């Protein structure tokens, strides 16, 4: 998967609390459409890496996201970073 095959969904801005949760700014017209979001792609060292979502709580254009297998110390190192989703294929 490359950046050209994706669209930017928003930005993971900062850790939230001490349990590895993250604040996610959704740069979309209707954030509520993403309440069932199960994963996002994040660029890590030049490669897109999938991060699977365990829980997402959306409030306006911001969400608190719990990623599977992301520890608090890893969350500190992750933010801030853009998050992407695969573009729809035609």
GIWOJO-V249369 format. One record per residue. N is the residue number from 1. RES is the residue in three letters. SS is DSSP state (helix for helix, strand for strand, loop for the rest). BURIAL is + if it has 24 or more other ideal C-beta (glycine too) atoms within 12 Angstrom, else -. D_LAST is the distance of its C-alpha to the last C-alpha in Angstrom with 2 decimals. Layout:
N:RES:SS:BURIAL:D_LAST
N:RES:SS:BURIAL:D_LAST
This chain:
1:UNK:loop:-:16.35
2:UNK:loop:-:16.90
3:UNK:helix:-:17.12
4:UNK:helix:-:14.46
5:UNK:helix:-:11.88
6:UNK:strand:-:13.27
7:UNK:strand:-:14.33
8:UNK:strand:+:18.01
9:UNK:strand:+:18.95
10:UNK:strand:+:22.61
11:UNK:strand:+:25.70
12:UNK:strand:+:28.01
13:UNK:strand:+:31.24
14:UNK:strand:-:34.22
15:UNK:strand:+:35.77
16:UNK:strand:+:37.00
17:UNK:loop:-:40.23
18:UNK:loop:-:41.46
19:UNK:loop:-:39.28
20:UNK:loop:+:36.25
21:UNK:strand:+:34.29
22:UNK:strand:+:32.30
23:UNK:strand:+:31.70
24:UNK:strand:+:28.06
25:UNK:strand:+:27.30
26:UNK:strand:+:24.02
27:UNK:loop:-:22.80
28:UNK:loop:+:20.63
29:UNK:loop:-:21.43
30:UNK:loop:-:21.89
31:UNK:helix:-:23.14
32:UNK:helix:-:24.02
33:UNK:helix:-:20.37
34:UNK:helix:+:20.82
35:UNK:loop:-:23.99
36:UNK:loop:-:22.47
37:UNK:loop:+:20.94
38:UNK:loop:-:21.75
39:UNK:strand:+:21.11
40:UNK:strand:+:20.41
41:UNK:strand:+:20.36
42:UNK:strand:+:23.40
43:UNK:strand:+:24.41
44:UNK:strand:-:27.68
45:UNK:loop:-:29.51
46:UNK:loop:-:26.50
47:UNK:strand:-:24.26
48:UNK:strand:+:21.74
49:UNK:strand:-:23.49
50:UNK:strand:-:22.29
51:UNK:strand:+:24.74
52:UNK:strand:-:24.84
53:UNK:strand:+:26.02
54:UNK:strand:-:29.07
55:UNK:strand:-:29.63
56:UNK:strand:+:28.33
57:UNK:strand:-:30.42
58:UNK:strand:+:28.87
59:UNK:strand:-:31.28
60:UNK:loop:-:29.83
61:UNK:loop:-:27.61
62:UNK:strand:+:29.41
63:UNK:strand:+:29.23
64:UNK:strand:+:31.51
65:UNK:strand:+:29.64
66:UNK:strand:+:31.27
67:UNK:strand:+:29.50
68:UNK:loop:-:30.45
69:UNK:loop:-:33.05
70:UNK:loop:+:33.39
71:UNK:loop:-:37.07
72:UNK:helix:-:38.67
73:UNK:helix:-:39.60
74:UNK:helix:-:36.08
75:UNK:helix:+:34.78
76:UNK:helix:-:37.23
77:UNK:helix:-:35.86
78:UNK:helix:+:32.16
79:UNK:loop:+:32.26
80:UNK:loop:-:31.30
81:UNK:strand:+:27.85
82:UNK:strand:+:24.32
83:UNK:strand:+:21.98
84:UNK:strand:+:18.22
85:UNK:strand:+:15.33
86:UNK:strand:-:12.21
87:UNK:loop:-:9.34
88:UNK:loop:-:6.50
89:UNK:loop:-:3.78
90:UNK:loop:-:0.00
